[in-house]
Amino acid sequence: MIRLIIALGNPGKQYARTRHNIGRMVLDDFLKDRAPVWKSKFKGSLASLPGTGIQFLKPETFMNRSGLSAESARSFYSLSADQLLVIHDDLETPFSTVTLRQGGGVRGHNGLRSLQQHLPSREFYRLAVGIGRPKHGEISSFVLQRFDPLEEAHLESILVLACGMLREILSGDCSPRRHEIG
């Protein structure tokens, strides 16, 4: 059963609606009607929902050092990898597609690379929200940009899809799956 949800992204208003922060956007959307109280802990922002036993973490270490925050929280709560869910952007998945899997490689994602360097196992769950690859230009610039107007028009539907999958996961269904809008 999932006990710690880690939403990857970068801290600061300048990154709030960028592709790299879609993990944080999903978590914020999921929690918007629940009014959690966030506190500074584990080099991040931590919240919980009373009676659930589930912690929510937004690392504040920037994407490339997310593993420092995640490992601090995992260790404090004595959690195994299969009790962790990481919500993140995924260049290798088409825009408007959300996948759930357990374990695997980093797929070029520096946040996942940091997690794998710091966590004792790669077998954590991943809710990957597809942002697609840029048609041209640098990947580092692409992930730090805001969504274009066409993508922005579909963003709410993607967040609804991802939040629905997150509810299923928290109800105990961690089976691998892939859903897309359209």
C-alpha beads as a LAMMPS data file, in Angstrom:
LAMMPS data file: protein, C-alpha beads

182 atoms
181 bonds

1 atom types
1 bond types

-500.0 500.0 xlo xhi
-500.0 500.0 ylo yhi
-500.0 500.0 zlo zhi

Masses

1 110.0

Atoms # bond

1 1 1 0.000 0.000 0.000
2 1 1 1.288 3.464 -0.916
3 1 1 2.323 5.530 2.128
4 1 1 4.429 8.327 0.582
5 1 1 3.609 10.241 -2.590
6 1 1 6.458 12.300 -4.006
7 1 1 5.572 14.946 -6.593
8 1 1 8.624 15.950 -8.597
9 1 1 9.229 19.470 -9.823
10 1 1 11.192 22.609 -9.166
11 1 1 10.410 25.105 -6.401
12 1 1 9.553 28.703 -7.183
13 1 1 6.807 30.564 -9.012
14 1 1 8.830 30.759 -12.237
15 1 1 8.533 26.952 -12.593
16 1 1 4.949 26.524 -11.361
17 1 1 3.227 25.789 -14.690
18 1 1 6.147 24.311 -16.610
19 1 1 6.269 20.841 -18.128
20 1 1 8.820 19.653 -15.552
21 1 1 6.354 20.534 -12.780
22 1 1 3.408 18.489 -14.017
23 1 1 3.952 16.064 -11.106
24 1 1 3.396 18.890 -8.627
25 1 1 0.417 20.098 -10.651
26 1 1 -1.218 16.664 -10.398
27 1 1 -0.700 16.517 -6.630
28 1 1 -1.956 20.074 -6.115
29 1 1 -5.055 19.312 -8.193
30 1 1 -5.633 16.061 -6.271
31 1 1 -5.412 17.836 -2.913
32 1 1 -7.160 21.109 -3.835
33 1 1 -10.456 20.331 -2.054
34 1 1 -8.795 18.659 0.925
35 1 1 -6.891 21.726 2.222
36 1 1 -3.789 19.967 3.569
37 1 1 -1.438 21.840 5.851
38 1 1 2.044 21.946 4.338
39 1 1 5.097 22.131 6.549
40 1 1 8.793 22.352 5.774
41 1 1 10.410 18.974 6.408
42 1 1 12.838 16.580 4.702
43 1 1 14.230 19.328 2.443
44 1 1 10.743 19.716 1.033
45 1 1 7.107 20.522 1.733
46 1 1 5.242 17.748 3.530
47 1 1 1.520 17.287 4.158
48 1 1 -0.750 14.472 5.229
49 1 1 -4.453 13.783 5.264
50 1 1 -5.761 12.838 8.710
51 1 1 -6.832 9.229 9.019
52 1 1 -5.153 8.039 5.817
53 1 1 -1.578 7.344 6.897
54 1 1 -0.432 8.839 3.605
55 1 1 2.235 11.535 3.399
56 1 1 2.648 13.904 0.450
57 1 1 6.063 15.347 -0.341
58 1 1 7.168 18.059 -2.755
59 1 1 10.985 18.132 -2.714
60 1 1 12.352 21.687 -2.581
61 1 1 15.845 20.611 -3.661
62 1 1 15.221 21.201 -7.369
63 1 1 14.591 18.305 -9.712
64 1 1 18.169 17.062 -10.028
65 1 1 18.474 16.554 -6.257
66 1 1 14.991 15.181 -5.493
67 1 1 16.442 11.966 -4.138
68 1 1 17.877 13.747 -1.086
69 1 1 14.423 14.839 0.044
70 1 1 12.704 11.566 -0.884
71 1 1 15.259 9.405 0.936
72 1 1 15.045 11.540 4.086
73 1 1 11.266 11.036 4.223
74 1 1 11.403 7.346 3.254
75 1 1 13.985 6.637 5.928
76 1 1 12.130 8.598 8.639
77 1 1 8.903 6.659 8.030
78 1 1 10.775 3.330 7.516
79 1 1 9.113 2.696 4.176
80 1 1 10.011 0.151 1.530
81 1 1 10.215 1.128 -2.131
82 1 1 6.850 -0.439 -2.933
83 1 1 5.212 2.002 -0.507
84 1 1 6.417 4.989 -2.556
85 1 1 4.705 6.614 -5.523
86 1 1 6.530 9.240 -7.577
87 1 1 4.517 11.553 -9.830
88 1 1 6.646 13.007 -12.629
89 1 1 6.798 14.304 -16.179
90 1 1 7.901 11.898 -18.899
91 1 1 9.500 12.939 -22.197
92 1 1 9.272 9.392 -23.558
93 1 1 5.487 9.266 -23.184
94 1 1 3.262 11.185 -25.609
95 1 1 1.540 14.308 -24.354
96 1 1 -1.918 13.517 -22.896
97 1 1 -0.889 10.002 -21.817
98 1 1 -0.511 8.889 -18.193
99 1 1 1.115 5.605 -17.211
100 1 1 1.587 3.694 -13.984
101 1 1 4.453 1.260 -13.573
102 1 1 6.755 -0.068 -10.909
103 1 1 10.528 0.099 -11.183
104 1 1 12.424 0.641 -14.395
105 1 1 15.104 2.918 -15.726
106 1 1 15.433 6.678 -15.535
107 1 1 14.560 7.318 -19.210
108 1 1 16.823 10.379 -19.200
109 1 1 14.967 11.997 -16.286
110 1 1 17.348 13.666 -13.831
111 1 1 14.801 13.623 -11.008
112 1 1 14.388 9.854 -11.363
113 1 1 18.164 9.505 -11.617
114 1 1 18.531 11.302 -8.280
115 1 1 15.878 9.077 -6.697
116 1 1 17.647 5.946 -7.897
117 1 1 20.955 7.239 -6.549
118 1 1 19.535 7.873 -3.074
119 1 1 16.757 5.338 -2.502
120 1 1 17.771 1.777 -1.577
121 1 1 15.663 0.259 -4.383
122 1 1 14.378 1.189 -7.846
123 1 1 11.098 -0.628 -7.248
124 1 1 9.036 2.433 -6.342
125 1 1 5.839 3.123 -8.271
126 1 1 5.757 5.843 -10.927
127 1 1 2.815 7.815 -12.176
128 1 1 4.303 9.304 -15.335
129 1 1 2.522 12.129 -17.100
130 1 1 3.556 12.368 -20.741
131 1 1 4.857 15.684 -21.987
132 1 1 6.260 14.343 -25.285
133 1 1 9.581 15.289 -26.840
134 1 1 10.332 18.638 -28.426
135 1 1 10.290 18.704 -32.215
136 1 1 13.432 20.858 -32.106
137 1 1 15.575 22.606 -29.530
138 1 1 17.166 21.556 -26.278
139 1 1 15.355 19.220 -23.912
140 1 1 16.456 21.253 -20.872
141 1 1 14.750 24.343 -22.315
142 1 1 11.657 22.368 -23.326
143 1 1 10.957 20.910 -19.880
144 1 1 11.406 24.292 -18.199
145 1 1 8.925 26.009 -20.535
146 1 1 5.245 26.489 -19.950
147 1 1 2.829 24.412 -21.991
148 1 1 1.915 25.873 -25.379
149 1 1 -1.690 27.099 -25.918
150 1 1 -2.825 23.864 -27.597
151 1 1 -1.394 21.758 -24.741
152 1 1 -2.827 24.171 -22.176
153 1 1 -6.295 23.538 -23.656
154 1 1 -5.954 19.823 -22.790
155 1 1 -4.161 20.211 -19.466
156 1 1 -7.288 20.147 -17.293
157 1 1 -8.388 16.839 -18.850
158 1 1 -4.937 15.364 -18.257
159 1 1 -4.989 16.457 -14.616
160 1 1 -8.445 14.890 -14.176
161 1 1 -7.165 11.641 -15.717
162 1 1 -4.033 11.577 -13.544
163 1 1 -6.011 12.380 -10.378
164 1 1 -8.448 9.579 -11.182
165 1 1 -5.550 7.162 -11.552
166 1 1 -4.121 8.441 -8.262
167 1 1 -7.437 7.707 -6.499
168 1 1 -7.365 4.161 -7.922
169 1 1 -3.795 3.694 -6.709
170 1 1 -4.670 4.890 -3.212
171 1 1 -7.611 2.481 -3.135
172 1 1 -5.074 -0.330 -3.604
173 1 1 -4.963 -0.836 -7.385
174 1 1 -1.291 -0.520 -8.330
175 1 1 -1.504 -2.635 -11.469
176 1 1 0.460 -1.229 -14.423
177 1 1 -1.666 0.698 -16.902
178 1 1 -1.683 3.408 -19.519
179 1 1 -4.477 5.872 -20.286
180 1 1 -4.677 8.717 -22.719
181 1 1 -6.962 11.595 -23.513
182 1 1 -8.632 11.654 -26.887

Bonds

1 1 1 2
2 1 2 3
3 1 3 4
4 1 4 5
5 1 5 6
6 1 6 7
7 1 7 8
8 1 8 9
9 1 9 10
10 1 10 11
11 1 11 12
12 1 12 13
13 1 13 14
14 1 14 15
15 1 15 16
16 1 16 17
17 1 17 18
18 1 18 19
19 1 19 20
20 1 20 21
21 1 21 22
22 1 22 23
23 1 23 24
24 1 24 25
25 1 25 26
26 1 26 27
27 1 27 28
28 1 28 29
29 1 29 30
30 1 30 31
31 1 31 32
32 1 32 33
33 1 33 34
34 1 34 35
35 1 35 36
36 1 36 37
37 1 37 38
38 1 38 39
39 1 39 40
40 1 40 41
41 1 41 42
42 1 42 43
43 1 43 44
44 1 44 45
45 1 45 46
46 1 46 47
47 1 47 48
48 1 48 49
49 1 49 50
50 1 50 51
51 1 51 52
52 1 52 53
53 1 53 54
54 1 54 55
55 1 55 56
56 1 56 57
57 1 57 58
58 1 58 59
59 1 59 60
60 1 60 61
61 1 61 62
62 1 62 63
63 1 63 64
64 1 64 65
65 1 65 66
66 1 66 67
67 1 67 68
68 1 68 69
69 1 69 70
70 1 70 71
71 1 71 72
72 1 72 73
73 1 73 74
74 1 74 75
75 1 75 76
76 1 76 77
77 1 77 78
78 1 78 79
79 1 79 80
80 1 80 81
81 1 81 82
82 1 82 83
83 1 83 84
84 1 84 85
85 1 85 86
86 1 86 87
87 1 87 88
88 1 88 89
89 1 89 90
90 1 90 91
91 1 91 92
92 1 92 93
93 1 93 94
94 1 94 95
95 1 95 96
96 1 96 97
97 1 97 98
98 1 98 99
99 1 99 100
100 1 100 101
101 1 101 102
102 1 102 103
103 1 103 104
104 1 104 105
105 1 105 106
106 1 106 107
107 1 107 108
108 1 108 109
109 1 109 110
110 1 110 111
111 1 111 112
112 1 112 113
113 1 113 114
114 1 114 115
115 1 115 116
116 1 116 117
117 1 117 118
118 1 118 119
119 1 119 120
120 1 120 121
121 1 121 122
122 1 122 123
123 1 123 124
124 1 124 125
125 1 125 126
126 1 126 127
127 1 127 128
128 1 128 129
129 1 129 130
130 1 130 131
131 1 131 132
132 1 132 133
133 1 133 134
134 1 134 135
135 1 135 136
136 1 136 137
137 1 137 138
138 1 138 139
139 1 139 140
140 1 140 141
141 1 141 142
142 1 142 143
143 1 143 144
144 1 144 145
145 1 145 146
146 1 146 147
147 1 147 148
148 1 148 149
149 1 149 150
150 1 150 151
151 1 151 152
152 1 152 153
153 1 153 154
154 1 154 155
155 1 155 156
156 1 156 157
157 1 157 158
158 1 158 159
159 1 159 160
160 1 160 161
161 1 161 162
162 1 162 163
163 1 163 164
164 1 164 165
165 1 165 166
166 1 166 167
167 1 167 168
168 1 168 169
169 1 169 170
170 1 170 171
171 1 171 172
172 1 172 173
173 1 173 174
174 1 174 175
175 1 175 176
176 1 176 177
177 1 177 178
178 1 178 179
179 1 179 180
180 1 180 181
181 1 181 182
